[in-house]
């Protein structure tokens, strides 16, 4: 019998912090981000619509979401390797959770792994835009009830 264990958002964030703490050098952390991005399933062309593009990002980022069994499932992609890794981290943490969990969470892993301080101002703004869009999707699903 397979037991499925759903980790909380904070447990997922703590796992990411642990994973990144294995590296002291930011070049290694960037490599990890790129590897994470490469493991992200590509979006189908039909999902790369203009309304799925995140405004404020230096590179092109597409995000979309759907509700499955009361949980929000995110999918995304970027045309930049590093940004694709960031998208992958956000999806890993927030997907398969309820709208309330997503809306009420603080994404502390971004600061703890030092990501924000190692992003250009434009990329940092893009990161905030991605988080905002993911929370807006959750709010919309909550409003639909």
Phi, psi and omega in degrees: 000132179266127176260126178263128180245117179267118180281149175286165177302317181293324176295321177295318178297318180297323177297319179295317178301315178299317182297316181285334181289347177290344183245134176267327185272134182290339175295323177292322179292322176297320178298319177298316178301317180295318177299318178298318178297321179292338179274353180288133177293130180295147175285148173288154181304325181295339179270354179266054180273155178306324182289349177264359178280135178274120179284144178099356178268142178294320177255175181277128178230129175246135176225139169216166184213155173214161176263132174226116178054041177081004180243146179273130178243119180261149170223148181197171180197160174218157177271001178246132186301312182296316180294324177299324176294321178294316176302316179301317178298314181297318179295317180303320183281319191261339183288152180066036173231162181287158176305318180298319179298317182292314181298320186273002185268149172254125181273078184283343182297332182299316178287317187296326179271357178080016185296312186300320182286346179256014176252148174294159178305322180294317179292324178297318176297321178296320177300314178298322179295322178296314180298316180301316181295320180296321178289326177295321174302314181297318177299317180297317179294323178295318181297327179289336177069000000 
